[in-house]
Amino acid sequence: MSKPRAKRFYLIRGIPGSGRSTLARSLQNTYKANDLTTVILEANDFFMEGDVYNFNPTKLQEAHDDCIERTKEALTDDVNDIVIVTNTFVHKWEIDPYLDMLDYMKNIVVFDMIVAQGGKGSTHDVPLKTIEKMKRNFEEIPSIEVNKYRNIARRNKLDIQMSITER
């Protein structure tokens, strides 16, 4: 059985309209120019019916569970080099299932969490009242904690390099 392909894993967070999707596409284009395959995953994908966004708040948990499962699949496939997840991630507990993946998926060799802050407005017509509430509740993740997960990925990379050297 072959080892899973080494992956770069990015989480992009921010309130609706902050530029998360634009930033993700920019990263994707940069990596594509270097012949690396990238997948962008969002809970919002769950609500797409063709080209139409059909949000249903009663299915929000199901949408996030689906995004987590698709992320696990992308991190273990033999197709993608880069996995980018872009959700609002207002609260830390929303990020935790993704951070947990770093503890047991030893093929993640680069990790970063980025806060998008430069968008031009919501593309999904999120009400301003909802956006303002999300702004008030947006939890900062201390850089020391983000660095902890970056270091896990670095250790994974070193472990992979060591195992190749030992062959």
C-alpha positions in Angstrom: 0.0 0.0 0.0 1.4 3.4 -1.0 1.7 6.3 1.3 -0.7 9.2 0.8 0.5 12.1 -1.4 2.1 15.0 0.6 -0.3 17.9 0.9 -0.4 21.6 1.6 -3.5 22.5 3.6 -4.9 26.0 4.0 -7.9 27.2 6.0 -9.2 30.6 5.0 -11.6 32.3 7.4 -13.5 35.6 7.5 -17.0 37.0 7.5 -19.2 36.9 4.4 -17.8 39.3 1.8 -14.3 39.4 3.2 -12.7 38.0 0.1 -12.2 34.3 1.2 -13.2 32.9 -2.2 -11.2 35.5 -4.1 -8.1 34.7 -2.0 -8.6 30.9 -2.5 -8.9 31.3 -6.3 -5.7 33.5 -6.2 -3.8 30.7 -4.4 -5.3 28.1 -6.7 -4.0 30.1 -9.8 -0.6 30.6 -8.3 -0.2 26.8 -7.7 -1.7 26.0 -11.1 1.0 28.1 -12.7 3.5 25.7 -10.9 1.6 22.6 -12.1 0.2 21.8 -8.7 -3.4 20.6 -8.5 -5.7 22.5 -6.0 -9.1 21.9 -4.7 -11.2 24.6 -3.0 -13.9 23.4 -0.5 -16.6 25.4 1.2 -19.7 24.5 3.2 -21.5 26.8 0.7 -20.9 24.2 -2.0 -23.6 22.1 -0.4 -26.2 24.7 -1.3 -25.3 25.0 -4.9 -27.8 23.6 -7.4 -26.1 24.0 -10.7 -25.2 27.7 -10.8 -27.8 28.7 -8.3 -27.1 29.2 -4.6 -30.1 27.9 -2.5 -29.2 28.4 1.1 -31.3 26.5 3.7 -30.4 27.3 7.3 -31.9 24.1 8.6 -29.2 22.2 6.6 -26.2 24.2 7.8 -24.8 21.5 10.1 -25.2 19.0 7.3 -23.3 21.4 4.9 -20.4 21.7 7.4 -20.3 17.9 8.0 -20.2 17.4 4.2 -17.3 19.9 3.9 -15.4 18.1 6.7 -15.8 14.8 4.9 -14.8 16.2 1.5 -11.7 17.7 3.1 -10.7 14.3 4.6 -11.2 12.8 1.1 -9.1 15.5 -0.6 -6.3 15.2 2.0 -6.0 11.5 1.3 -6.6 11.3 -2.5 -3.9 10.9 -5.1 -5.2 13.9 -7.1 -4.7 17.1 -5.3 -1.5 18.7 -4.0 -3.2 21.6 -2.3 -6.4 21.6 -0.2 -8.0 24.9 0.6 -11.0 25.2 2.8 -12.7 28.5 3.0 -15.6 29.0 5.5 -16.5 31.8 7.8 -15.1 29.9 10.8 -16.4 32.6 13.2 -15.8 30.4 16.3 -12.8 28.3 17.1 -14.9 25.2 17.6 -15.8 25.4 13.9 -12.2 25.1 13.0 -11.3 22.3 15.4 -12.4 19.3 13.2 -10.0 20.6 10.5 -7.1 21.2 13.0 -7.7 17.7 14.4 -6.8 16.4 10.9 -3.3 17.6 11.4 -2.9 15.3 14.3 -3.5 12.1 12.4 -3.0 12.9 8.7 0.8 12.7 8.6 0.9 13.6 4.9 0.1 17.3 5.6 3.5 19.0 5.1 2.4 22.7 4.9 -0.4 24.3 6.9 -1.6 27.8 7.3 -4.7 29.6 8.5 -5.4 32.9 6.9 -8.0 35.6 7.9 -9.5 37.3 4.8 -10.2 40.9 5.4 -10.4 42.7 2.0 -13.6 41.7 0.2 -16.1 43.7 -1.7 -19.3 42.4 -0.2 -21.2 39.2 0.1 -22.0 37.3 -3.1 -24.7 35.3 -1.4 -26.8 38.2 -0.2 -26.1 37.6 3.5 -28.2 40.2 5.4 -26.1 43.1 6.9 -27.6 42.3 10.3 -26.1 38.8 10.1 -22.7 40.1 8.9 -22.6 42.6 11.8 -23.4 39.8 14.3 -20.6 37.6 12.8 -18.2 40.5 13.1 -19.0 41.0 16.8 -18.6 37.2 17.5 -15.5 36.6 15.3 -12.9 34.9 17.5 -9.3 35.6 17.0 -7.1 32.6 17.0 -3.8 33.4 18.8 -0.8 33.2 16.5 0.9 30.8 19.0 -1.9 28.3 18.4 -1.7 28.7 14.6 2.1 28.2 14.8 1.5 25.0 16.8 -0.3 23.5 13.8 2.2 24.9 11.3 4.9 23.0 13.3 3.0 19.8 13.2 3.0 20.0 9.4 6.7 20.9 9.4 7.4 17.8 11.5 5.4 15.7 9.1 7.5 17.0 6.3 10.7 16.2 8.1 9.4 12.7 8.9 8.7 12.1 5.2 12.1 13.4 4.2 13.8 11.1 6.9 11.9 8.0 5.7 12.9 8.7 2.1 16.6 9.1 3.2 16.5 5.9 5.2 15.5 3.8 2.1 
